[in-house]
Amino acid sequence: MAAAERPRKRSARERLLDTADRLFYADGVHAVGIDRVPEQSGVAKGSLYYNFDGKDDLVRTYLRGRHARWAARIDDALAAAATPTDKILAVFDALGDLFAQPDFCGCAFINAAVGAPAGSAEELAAQDFRVWLHELFATLVAAAGYRDASQLTVQLVLLDDGANISAQLDHNPAAARAARAAAAGLLTLAR
């Protein structure tokens, strides 16, 4: 195989991040010892500290990656929606797709924030995600012209949260459909 045809070898940083993403999401940020990441990624422990300042930096980068991938998934769902109301409901459709994934283990931000010390990388990343989620719904609600936009935004965030928790704890991927139906009802009443 010619050099141009060979797949690019993934960097140590990429392998560490892929492994951290898998382990932190499946087992929990607090349950994964930092030594497991280089061990399972096949990367020397020194490379971990060359690429990251330590576990907090790795956790921060993991959660930023999760946030970026979720935001991109939401952007795709919004782009496919025809009306402002459809855009709001598309968020719950995207949740349904996420919940149907065989490796779904709940919201990475809720999971990471549970038991996280004040000011930790987990808490700060979860706060950033929460601000983004509230702003997402606030922007969509405003664009659709609903009454009492601030209350409706909070209600939609609560439905999103409840769907995530139900899908994880009850092993109920249909929670997204139920949350979508509840959101549609709220939107009808809010006109």
Secondary structure per residue as TSV (DSSP state, phi and psi in degrees):
chain	resnum	aa	ss	phi	psi
A	1	M	-	360.0	131.6
A	2	A	-	-69.7	157.3
A	3	A	T	-57.6	-37.1
A	4	A	T	-69.0	-22.7
A	5	E	T	-90.2	-19.1
A	6	R	S	-70.1	139.8
A	7	P	-	-65.9	145.8
A	8	R	-	-65.5	133.4
A	9	K	-	-73.2	130.9
A	10	R	-	-71.1	139.8
A	11	S	-	-70.3	164.1
A	12	A	H	-59.4	-41.1
A	13	R	H	-59.7	-46.0
A	14	E	H	-62.6	-43.6
A	15	R	H	-65.1	-40.6
A	16	L	H	-62.6	-44.7
A	17	L	H	-66.0	-42.0
A	18	D	H	-60.5	-43.8
A	19	T	H	-68.2	-44.1
A	20	A	H	-61.0	-42.5
A	21	D	H	-59.2	-47.4
A	22	R	H	-64.0	-49.2
A	23	L	H	-69.5	-47.2
A	24	F	H	-63.3	-38.7
A	25	Y	H	-72.7	-43.6
A	26	A	H	-76.4	-41.1
A	27	D	H	-105.7	-19.2
A	28	G	-	102.9	138.5
A	29	V	T	-56.4	-42.6
A	30	H	T	-75.7	-22.6
A	31	A	T	-88.8	-15.3
A	32	V	S	-94.7	115.1
A	33	G	-	-72.0	145.1
A	34	I	T	-59.4	-29.9
A	35	D	T	-67.2	-25.4
A	36	R	H	-65.4	-31.5
A	37	V	H	-65.9	-55.4
A	38	P	H	-66.2	-34.8
A	39	E	H	-59.4	-47.8
A	40	Q	H	-82.0	-14.8
A	41	S	H	-92.3	-8.6
A	42	G	T	73.6	26.4
A	43	V	-	-115.6	142.5
A	44	A	-	-63.0	144.2
A	45	K	H	-57.3	-35.3
A	46	G	H	-60.7	-32.2
A	47	S	H	-66.5	-32.2
A	48	L	H	-59.3	-48.2
A	49	Y	H	-78.4	-16.7
A	50	Y	H	-74.1	-37.6
A	51	N	H	-91.3	-24.2
A	52	F	-	-137.9	149.6
A	53	D	S	-74.8	-8.9
A	54	G	S	150.6	-167.8
A	55	K	H	-62.9	-40.7
A	56	D	H	-58.7	-42.6
A	57	D	H	-65.7	-40.0
A	58	L	H	-65.7	-43.4
A	59	V	H	-62.7	-45.4
A	60	R	H	-57.8	-45.9
A	61	T	H	-67.1	-40.7
A	62	Y	H	-58.3	-49.2
A	63	L	H	-69.2	-35.0
A	64	R	H	-62.8	-40.2
A	65	G	H	-64.2	-43.0
A	66	R	H	-60.4	-43.6
A	67	H	H	-62.7	-46.4
A	68	A	H	-61.9	-41.9
A	69	R	H	-67.0	-39.0
A	70	W	H	-68.2	-42.4
A	71	A	H	-61.4	-39.8
A	72	A	H	-65.4	-39.9
A	73	R	H	-63.9	-41.2
A	74	I	H	-66.6	-42.9
A	75	D	H	-57.6	-42.2
A	76	D	H	-63.2	-43.1
A	77	A	H	-64.9	-40.8
A	78	L	H	-66.6	-38.9
A	79	A	H	-64.1	-29.1
A	80	A	H	-85.1	-12.2
A	81	A	-	-84.6	142.2
A	82	A	-	-85.3	-40.6
A	83	T	S	-118.9	164.2
A	84	P	H	-57.4	-39.8
A	85	T	H	-66.4	-40.9
A	86	D	H	-59.9	-34.2
A	87	K	H	-64.2	-42.0
A	88	I	H	-61.9	-46.9
A	89	L	H	-68.6	-25.8
A	90	A	H	-63.6	-28.0
A	91	V	H	-61.1	-41.2
A	92	F	H	-73.4	-31.1
A	93	D	H	-64.1	-40.6
A	94	A	H	-64.3	-38.0
A	95	L	H	-59.8	-42.6
A	96	G	H	-58.7	-41.6
A	97	D	H	-63.5	-41.4
A	98	L	H	-64.0	-46.2
A	99	F	H	-64.2	-25.6
A	100	A	T	-80.0	-9.2
A	101	Q	S	-66.2	136.4
A	102	P	T	-63.2	-23.6
A	103	D	T	-99.5	16.2
A	104	F	-	-62.6	125.2
A	105	C	-	-127.3	23.3
A	106	G	S	98.4	-176.6
A	107	C	-	-74.3	122.1
A	108	A	H	-59.3	-31.1
A	109	F	H	-79.0	-41.1
A	110	I	H	-62.8	-47.5
A	111	N	H	-59.7	-43.6
A	112	A	H	-70.8	-34.2
A	113	A	H	-75.0	-25.7
A	114	V	T	-62.4	120.6
A	115	G	T	76.9	5.5
A	116	A	-	-76.1	137.7
A	117	P	-	-66.5	152.1
A	118	A	T	-57.6	133.5
A	119	G	T	81.3	0.9
A	120	S	-	-72.3	165.3
A	121	A	H	-57.5	-38.9
A	122	E	H	-64.9	-47.0
A	123	E	H	-64.0	-43.9
A	124	L	H	-65.9	-40.8
A	125	A	H	-66.4	-39.3
A	126	A	H	-64.9	-39.8
A	127	Q	H	-62.6	-44.0
A	128	D	H	-59.3	-43.1
A	129	F	H	-63.9	-42.5
A	130	R	H	-63.7	-41.5
A	131	V	H	-60.2	-45.9
A	132	W	H	-60.2	-44.6
A	133	L	H	-62.4	-46.2
A	134	H	H	-62.0	-43.8
A	135	E	H	-65.3	-37.7
A	136	L	H	-57.7	-54.9
A	137	F	H	-65.3	-38.6
A	138	A	H	-61.2	-42.4
A	139	T	H	-65.0	-44.1
A	140	L	H	-66.0	-41.7
A	141	V	H	-64.6	-44.0
A	142	A	H	-62.8	-42.5
A	143	A	H	-63.9	-29.9
A	144	A	H	-85.0	-11.8
A	145	G	T	75.9	31.1
A	146	Y	-	-76.4	152.0
A	147	R	S	-71.9	157.4
A	148	D	S	44.7	57.8
A	149	A	H	-59.0	-37.6
A	150	S	H	-67.8	-41.5
A	151	Q	H	-67.6	-41.9
A	152	L	H	-63.0	-38.7
A	153	T	H	-59.6	-48.0
A	154	V	H	-61.5	-41.0
A	155	Q	H	-63.9	-40.9
A	156	L	H	-67.1	-38.9
A	157	V	H	-63.2	-41.5
A	158	L	H	-61.8	-39.6
A	159	L	H	-65.2	-41.0
A	160	D	H	-60.6	-48.6
A	161	D	H	-60.5	-47.8
A	162	G	H	-62.0	-39.4
A	163	A	H	-63.4	-43.7
A	164	N	H	-60.0	-46.8
A	165	I	H	-66.5	-43.3
A	166	S	H	-64.9	-42.4
A	167	A	H	-61.1	-38.5
A	168	Q	H	-78.3	-56.8
A	169	L	H	-75.7	-33.2
A	170	D	S	-96.2	-0.5
A	171	H	-	51.7	51.2
A	172	N	-	-123.0	86.3
A	173	P	T	-64.8	-18.0
A	174	A	T	-73.8	-4.8
A	175	A	H	-58.9	-32.5
A	176	A	H	-66.0	-40.6
A	177	R	H	-64.7	-40.9
A	178	A	H	-65.2	-41.9
A	179	A	H	-66.0	-37.9
A	180	R	H	-62.9	-44.0
A	181	A	H	-63.2	-41.2
A	182	A	H	-64.3	-40.6
A	183	A	H	-63.3	-42.8
A	184	A	H	-60.7	-40.1
A	185	G	H	-63.2	-44.7
A	186	L	H	-60.5	-41.7
A	187	L	H	-65.7	-37.6
A	188	T	H	-62.9	-44.1
A	189	L	H	-69.3	-27.2
A	190	A	T	-82.2	-5.1
A	191	R	-	-68.4	360.0
